[in-house]
């Protein structure tokens, strides 16, 4: 369920970019900059939240944490 909620947010951001940035008369370099900034934000989201989720999984996994219940 949490994955689905995250995907809804990602699709919303991509829809906003496609609706307002892609057809805009902004210079190409500026539009590419917006795309690069959004891509870096996505990578940060994946790395930070992915690391947190992996850490929680390792905490609860009895194979990697002998003190897990």
Helices and strands as residue ranges (DSSP letters): H 2-16, I 17-21, H 28-60
